[in-house]
Amino acid sequence: MVNIEIINILDVFVMFLVLLSYVGALIQKDLIKCVVLTGLGGLGLAYLFSSLLAPDVAVTEAILGGAVLPAFFAFTVKRTQRIDE
């Protein structure tokens, strides 16, 4: 019983961190910080998917949302301008 409550509390904490990550990415002016925050949000979502016993979705989210898309976004920001006006 105690272990289930700890897992649920941890899941709620990660959900809150994912929400903060995406809201922080929305209000940032520095686009590199936005890329980092969205990557962290993707990794948090991957953890949540794995805790919901969906390992295929978790691996896909970790690869795409936590690594590939932030890398593409960082490359795009590097080729353009870093600060949003």
C-alpha angles and dihedrals in degrees: 000000000000093000092054091052092050091051091049092049090049091049092051090048091051090047089054091049091049090051091049090048094054094042089049090051090053095054099041120107094194105081095204089059088051090054092050093047094049090049090053089048090053092051090049090052089050089055091049092050090051091050088052088056095250101126095165092056091042093054092046092049092047092051098041104027097035103038121005102045095042089050091052091046092049090050090050092048090049091053093049129028126313101213121062112224 
